[in-house]
Structures are given as structure tokens and as C-alpha cells.
Amino acid sequence: MSSSYKLYLDDIRTPRGSGWLIVRSFEEFVATIERLGVPAEISFDHDLGWDEVRNCERKSGYDCAKWLVEQELLVERFNVHSANPVGAENIRALLGNYARFRGSNSGV
């Protein structure tokens, strides 16, 4: 089930343009998709900041992408706006490979 909203995942930045629903963490990302369904588009940041309570890095945009795949949810359009080139490529590769897998198994 795909919805008509656009989701912007970033702990600090705000998107250019209008119409984006902003989430700042893995937990907000999951809760929003569970409540509203799969968005029409997602723009991913990789590094989502520091968890002061646990004294560690927060779950990343890659963790969010991995959650989508684990839930067998396919997002039709996605962008990665992260300044972390390795993290950005990991998100692109994971979601691109999953989309190809789903496309090759659409008749199964």
C-alpha cells in the first residue's frame, strides 16, 4: 500500500520545497510508516545524530532502509541526501537491489 505523502528523514536539515513530512529518527520513521503507509517518496539522510541518553550513535538512515526491506515494503521513489558518501551508497544499493529483486519476482 503506497500513500501520497513524501517523507524526509534527517536529524537536522529541512527539505527544499514543500509537501514533505519530516521525521528525525528511526523511531519516528517507523511510527510514521506504520500509521500512514508507505510514502510515495523518501529522502534519506544516513547519520541521524547522537543519543545522549544511551551515549551512542542513533540508528541510521541505513537502518531505516533495512527496516523497509525486512517488512517487505517497497518505496517507489527515493533519494539519498546524506553527506556521508559510504552510508549514502549503502542505502542506494540496498533499496536498489531490493527493488530489482521485487521486480524480478513480481510474477511469482
C-alpha positions as CSV (number, residue, x, y, z in Angstrom):
1,M,0.0,0.0,0.0
2,S,1.5,3.3,-1.1
3,S,0.4,6.7,0.2
4,S,0.6,10.1,-1.4
5,Y,2.8,11.8,1.1
6,K,6.6,12.4,0.9
7,L,8.9,11.5,3.8
8,Y,12.1,13.4,4.7
9,L,14.4,11.7,7.1
10,D,17.1,13.9,8.7
11,D,18.0,14.8,12.2
12,I,18.9,18.4,11.5
13,R,18.2,19.7,7.9
14,T,14.9,20.6,6.5
15,P,13.9,19.9,2.9
16,R,13.8,22.3,0.0
17,G,10.4,22.6,-1.5
18,S,7.1,21.9,0.1
19,G,5.0,18.9,0.8
20,W,7.5,16.9,2.9
21,L,6.7,15.2,6.2
22,I,9.9,15.5,8.3
23,V,11.0,12.7,10.7
24,R,14.1,13.0,12.8
25,S,14.8,9.4,14.0
26,F,14.5,5.7,13.2
27,E,11.6,5.5,15.7
28,E,9.7,8.4,14.1
29,F,10.3,6.9,10.6
30,V,8.9,3.5,11.6
31,A,5.9,5.0,13.5
32,T,5.0,7.3,10.6
33,I,5.0,4.5,8.0
34,E,3.1,2.2,10.3
35,R,0.5,4.9,10.8
36,L,0.3,6.4,7.2
37,G,1.6,3.6,5.0
38,V,4.5,3.6,2.6
39,P,5.1,7.1,1.2
40,A,5.2,7.9,-2.4
41,E,8.8,9.2,-1.9
42,I,11.5,9.1,0.8
43,S,14.6,11.3,1.1
44,F,17.2,9.7,3.3
45,D,20.0,11.1,5.5
46,H,22.4,8.4,6.8
47,D,23.8,9.8,10.0
48,L,21.0,10.6,12.5
49,G,22.9,12.1,15.4
50,W,24.0,11.1,18.8
51,D,21.7,9.5,21.5
52,E,22.6,11.5,24.7
53,V,20.7,9.0,26.9
54,R,22.4,5.9,25.7
55,N,25.7,7.7,24.8
56,C,25.9,6.2,21.4
57,E,25.0,6.9,17.8
58,R,21.3,6.7,16.9
59,K,20.1,4.2,14.4
60,S,20.9,5.4,10.9
61,G,19.1,6.0,7.6
62,Y,20.5,2.7,6.5
63,D,18.7,1.1,9.5
64,C,15.5,2.7,8.2
65,A,16.1,1.4,4.7
66,K,16.9,-2.1,6.1
67,W,13.6,-2.0,8.2
68,L,11.7,-1.3,4.9
69,V,13.2,-4.4,3.3
70,E,12.7,-6.5,6.4
71,Q,9.0,-5.5,6.4
72,E,8.8,-6.3,2.6
73,L,7.8,-2.6,1.9
74,L,8.8,-1.2,-1.5
75,V,9.2,2.6,-1.8
76,E,8.7,3.6,-5.5
77,R,10.9,6.7,-5.4
78,F,13.8,7.5,-3.0
79,N,16.7,9.9,-2.8
80,V,19.7,10.0,-0.5
81,H,20.8,13.5,0.5
82,S,23.4,12.4,3.1
83,A,26.8,14.0,3.3
84,N,28.2,10.5,4.2
85,P,29.2,9.0,0.9
86,V,29.7,5.5,2.1
87,G,26.4,5.5,4.1
88,A,24.6,7.0,1.1
89,E,25.8,4.4,-1.3
90,N,24.8,1.6,1.2
91,I,21.3,2.9,1.3
92,R,21.1,3.3,-2.5
93,A,22.5,-0.2,-3.1
94,L,20.2,-1.9,-0.5
95,L,17.0,-0.2,-1.9
96,G,18.0,-0.6,-5.5
97,N,18.8,-4.3,-5.1
98,Y,15.5,-4.9,-3.3
99,A,13.6,-3.1,-6.0
100,R,15.2,-5.2,-8.6
101,F,14.5,-8.4,-6.6
102,R,10.9,-7.4,-6.2
103,G,10.6,-6.6,-9.9
104,S,12.1,-9.9,-10.9
105,N,9.8,-11.8,-8.6
106,S,6.6,-9.9,-9.5
107,G,5.1,-12.8,-11.3
108,V,5.7,-15.3,-8.5
